[in-house]
């Protein structure tokens, strides 16, 4: 499924992306204090579609794109004497990420505690470098994604950052700001409700586990040929089930969302599988 993107991949084997771009300056380091970098959450399609400027800085939608965060699945690893390449796919595009070695065949510091596993999900911090109009991401940090909600949160961050870039920080009182605040509030409320329910029942008990399984099976049945299923439809189907309660259904839906099994639509009332 990933081969369709490989034809568009840059060929980094003949380029030295470790070379500092022309606009790089040591002036970012002053008085022995390093200024904090601001990493922008992006998709690999955004990196692919970004345009190199004459000063070797890439732009996307008119904004510079430099230090970035990427979350995706590792397809393969290529070892070379002076660098390690990872091919990564985030379901928007496939791209290379390069980690340079300090010496020949020396493991980069960022990879010393990283265990590579093909097709695992990772979160990666890096810098977009340009050489002869070819782009690549030079990695500075990489870690395994342990919980799938990290993937969901990353793409939510990409969406929020994109809205801010296009519309700026919305002023309080506008309809868009209220909608945005309500969406963020819903996410926080879901997590708080899930924690409260788990504390109230003393953790995961058999009844809650059975309810979650029933919700998953019911959604699989109702989503045949459909994209979403509503909270009311799930409740109506399970209402006659022994041990059913509205609070139990709510707890099951919250738990499945926090575990990354299902995702809620923008209205927090319709759900679908990841």
PEHU-V596204 format. One record per pair of residues at least 24 apart in sequence whose ideal C-beta (glycine too) atoms are under 6 Angstrom apart, sorted by sequence separation. I is the first residue (numbers start at 1). GAP is how many residues later the second one is. If there is no record, write none. Layout:
BEGIN
i/gap
I/GAP
I/GAP
END
This chain:
BEGIN
i/gap
81/24
121/24
214/24
42/26
97/27
39/28
40/28
41/28
114/28
37/30
39/30
110/31
23/32
110/32
22/33
23/33
22/34
23/34
21/35
207/36
211/37
215/37
228/37
98/38
231/38
77/39
230/39
96/40
97/40
98/40
99/40
212/40
230/40
211/41
97/42
228/42
229/42
228/44
48/45
44/46
73/46
74/46
43/47
45/47
44/48
45/48
47/48
73/48
74/48
43/49
44/49
44/51
71/52
70/54
197/54
69/56
67/60
194/60
193/61
194/61
65/63
190/64
194/64
58/70
2/73
56/74
52/78
71/80
17/81
52/81
18/82
186/82
71/83
12/84
39/86
2/87
5/88
5/89
2/92
63/102
149/111
17/112
148/112
41/113
17/114
43/115
15/116
41/116
41/117
15/119
17/119
41/120
17/121
10/124
12/124
END
